[in-house]
Amino acid sequence: MRLHACGLAIMAALALAGCAADTTTTDATPDVVALSAHRHDGPPKLTLYTMVSNSSGAGAHSSLMINGSQRVIFDPAGSVRHSAVPEVRDVLYGITPRIEKFYESAHARTTYHVVIQDIEVPAAVAEQALQLAQQRGPVAQMYCTQSTSSLLSDLPGFESIRPTFFPNALSKQFGKLPGVTTRKLYEDDDDDKRVAIEQFNAAQAEARAALR
């Protein structure tokens, strides 16, 4: 009974965070993905995102930004989607600095904050992570952390990572790796992620108007 109750609690938390939301989507076409590809000029890097409840401290979602030959976000069973960000099998493409900020801000709101952990890696490791992410999805609901942790455990230098269903447990393991830097993002936005998406759309429209 305790295990069953624990499972129900986890499911409820993930549903509220968006990890268990309806993730039905249509994959972007290869030409759209190719046109949207963004190569970031920073070092090869992995960024683990952990969404954490402000009320209970429970982890609710995990995702991984990968800066390899292009920068993407592996967002298994995620619910923050935008027409400007092509998606194929739970991999989000075209992660420019503006999109990166939008993604982080959309998750940080009155009910959740985001733990952001960075680690620089050899270029070959970043490229392997990119390939694994492209092969992984789409991921079933509530398997976001299991899929992310499993991907990481397959990478050279990340053998200490043990697959887990618990976002905070993965964050703790990741934080023990040498060279990891951590920051936390808190915002008081509306709990509805659609508000953040609408604000992003308004900012884009304003920027386009200023260029005319």
C-alpha positions as CSV (number, residue, x, y, z in Angstrom):
1,M,0.0,0.0,0.0
2,R,2.8,2.4,0.8
3,L,4.4,1.8,-2.6
4,H,1.1,2.3,-4.3
5,A,0.5,5.6,-2.4
6,C,4.0,6.7,-3.3
7,G,3.4,6.0,-6.9
8,L,0.1,8.0,-6.9
9,A,1.9,10.9,-5.3
10,I,4.6,10.9,-7.9
11,M,2.0,10.7,-10.7
12,A,0.2,13.7,-9.3
13,A,3.3,15.7,-9.0
14,L,4.4,14.9,-12.5
15,A,1.0,15.7,-13.9
16,L,1.0,19.1,-12.2
17,A,4.5,19.9,-13.6
18,G,3.6,18.8,-17.1
19,C,5.7,15.7,-17.3
20,A,2.6,13.6,-17.5
21,A,0.7,15.9,-19.8
22,D,-0.6,14.8,-23.2
23,T,2.5,14.8,-25.3
24,T,0.9,14.0,-28.6
25,T,2.6,16.0,-31.3
26,T,3.5,16.0,-35.0
27,D,7.2,15.8,-35.7
28,A,8.8,18.6,-37.7
29,T,10.0,17.8,-41.2
30,P,13.7,17.3,-41.8
31,D,14.0,20.5,-43.8
32,V,12.4,22.5,-41.0
33,V,14.8,21.0,-38.5
34,A,17.8,21.6,-40.7
35,L,16.8,25.3,-41.2
36,S,16.4,25.7,-37.4
37,A,19.6,24.1,-36.3
38,H,21.6,26.4,-34.0
39,R,25.3,25.9,-33.3
40,H,26.2,27.7,-30.1
41,D,29.7,29.1,-29.9
42,G,30.2,28.0,-26.3
43,P,32.1,24.9,-25.2
44,P,30.6,21.4,-25.5
45,K,28.3,21.1,-22.6
46,L,25.4,19.2,-20.9
47,T,22.8,21.1,-18.9
48,L,20.5,19.2,-16.6
49,Y,17.2,20.9,-15.8
50,T,15.3,19.8,-12.8
51,M,11.8,21.3,-12.1
52,V,11.1,21.3,-8.3
53,S,7.9,22.1,-6.5
54,N,8.1,25.2,-4.4
55,S,5.6,23.9,-1.9
56,S,6.9,20.4,-1.3
57,G,10.4,20.4,-2.6
58,A,9.6,17.3,-4.7
59,G,11.2,17.0,-8.1
60,A,8.7,17.0,-11.0
61,H,10.5,16.9,-14.3
62,S,13.9,16.4,-15.8
63,S,15.3,17.4,-19.2
64,L,18.8,17.8,-20.8
65,M,20.2,20.6,-23.0
66,I,23.0,19.3,-25.2
67,N,25.5,21.6,-26.9
68,G,27.3,19.5,-29.5
69,S,27.4,20.1,-33.3
70,Q,24.1,21.8,-32.6
71,R,22.3,22.8,-29.5
72,V,19.1,20.9,-28.6
73,I,17.0,20.1,-25.6
74,F,16.0,16.5,-24.9
75,D,12.7,17.1,-23.2
76,P,11.2,13.6,-22.6
77,A,7.4,13.8,-22.1
78,G,7.7,17.5,-21.7
79,S,4.8,20.0,-22.2
80,V,6.5,23.3,-23.0
81,R,6.2,23.5,-26.8
82,H,6.3,26.4,-29.2
83,S,5.8,26.7,-33.0
84,A,9.2,28.5,-33.2
85,V,10.9,25.4,-31.8
86,P,10.8,22.3,-34.1
87,E,10.4,19.0,-32.2
88,V,11.2,15.5,-33.3
89,R,10.7,12.6,-30.9
90,D,11.0,14.8,-27.8
91,V,14.1,16.6,-29.0
92,L,13.7,20.4,-29.4
93,Y,15.8,22.1,-32.0
94,G,17.0,25.6,-32.7
95,I,17.9,26.4,-29.1
96,T,19.2,29.9,-29.4
97,P,19.9,32.0,-26.3
98,R,16.4,33.5,-26.6
99,I,14.8,30.1,-26.8
100,E,17.0,28.8,-23.9
101,K,15.8,31.7,-21.8
102,F,12.1,31.1,-22.8
103,Y,12.4,27.4,-22.0
104,E,13.8,28.1,-18.5
105,S,11.4,30.9,-17.8
106,A,8.3,28.9,-18.9
107,H,9.1,26.2,-16.3
108,A,10.0,28.7,-13.4
109,R,6.7,30.0,-12.0
110,T,4.9,30.5,-8.8
111,T,4.6,26.8,-8.1
112,Y,7.9,25.5,-9.4
113,H,11.6,26.6,-9.6
114,V,14.3,25.2,-11.9
115,V,17.6,23.8,-10.9
116,I,20.1,24.3,-13.7
117,Q,23.3,22.2,-13.6
118,D,26.0,22.7,-16.2
119,I,29.1,20.5,-17.0
120,E,31.5,20.9,-19.8
121,V,32.4,17.7,-21.7
122,P,34.6,16.6,-24.6
123,A,33.1,17.3,-28.0
124,A,32.8,13.6,-28.7
125,V,30.8,13.1,-25.5
126,A,28.4,15.9,-26.4
127,E,28.0,14.5,-29.9
128,Q,27.2,11.0,-28.4
129,A,24.6,12.6,-26.1
130,L,23.0,14.3,-29.1
131,Q,22.8,11.0,-31.0
132,L,21.4,9.1,-28.0
133,A,18.8,11.8,-27.5
134,Q,17.7,11.6,-31.1
135,Q,17.4,7.8,-30.8
136,R,15.5,7.8,-27.4
137,G,12.2,9.4,-28.0
138,P,9.4,9.7,-27.9
139,V,9.3,8.9,-24.2
140,A,6.2,7.6,-22.4
141,Q,4.5,9.8,-19.9
142,M,6.2,9.9,-16.4
143,Y,9.4,8.4,-17.8
144,C,11.2,11.8,-18.2
145,T,13.8,11.3,-15.5
146,Q,14.3,7.6,-16.2
147,S,15.0,8.3,-19.8
148,T,17.3,11.2,-19.0
149,S,19.3,9.4,-16.4
150,S,19.6,6.3,-18.6
151,L,21.0,8.4,-21.4
152,L,23.5,10.0,-19.1
153,S,24.6,6.7,-17.7
154,D,25.6,5.6,-21.2
155,L,28.1,8.4,-21.7
156,P,31.8,8.2,-21.0
157,G,32.5,9.9,-17.7
158,F,29.0,9.5,-16.4
159,E,29.2,5.9,-15.4
160,S,28.4,6.9,-11.8
161,I,24.8,8.0,-12.8
162,R,22.3,5.3,-11.9
163,P,18.9,5.3,-13.8
164,T,16.1,6.7,-11.6
165,F,12.5,7.8,-11.8
166,F,13.1,10.6,-9.3
167,P,14.2,14.1,-10.6
168,N,15.9,15.2,-7.3
169,A,17.8,11.9,-7.1
170,L,19.2,12.5,-10.6
171,S,20.1,16.1,-9.8
172,K,21.9,15.0,-6.7
173,Q,23.9,12.4,-8.6
174,F,24.7,14.9,-11.4
175,G,25.8,17.5,-8.8
176,K,28.5,15.1,-7.6
177,L,30.3,15.0,-10.9
178,P,33.5,17.0,-11.1
179,G,33.2,20.5,-12.6
180,V,29.4,20.8,-12.3
181,T,28.1,24.4,-11.6
182,T,24.5,24.9,-10.3
183,R,22.1,27.8,-10.3
184,K,18.4,28.1,-9.4
185,L,15.8,30.1,-11.2
186,Y,12.8,31.4,-9.3
187,E,10.0,33.4,-10.9
188,D,6.5,34.4,-9.8
189,D,4.8,33.9,-13.1
190,D,1.3,32.5,-13.4
191,D,1.2,28.8,-12.9
192,D,-0.3,28.3,-16.4
193,K,2.6,27.8,-18.8
194,R,0.4,29.2,-21.6
195,V,0.9,32.6,-20.1
196,A,4.7,32.4,-20.5
197,I,4.2,31.3,-24.1
198,E,1.9,34.2,-24.8
199,Q,4.4,36.6,-23.3
200,F,7.1,35.1,-25.5
201,N,5.0,35.5,-28.6
202,A,4.3,39.2,-27.7
203,A,8.0,39.9,-27.2
204,Q,8.8,38.3,-30.6
205,A,6.1,40.4,-32.3
206,E,7.5,43.5,-30.7
207,A,11.0,42.7,-31.8
208,R,9.8,42.1,-35.4
209,A,7.9,45.4,-35.4
210,A,11.0,47.3,-34.3
211,L,13.0,46.0,-37.3
212,R,10.4,47.3,-39.8
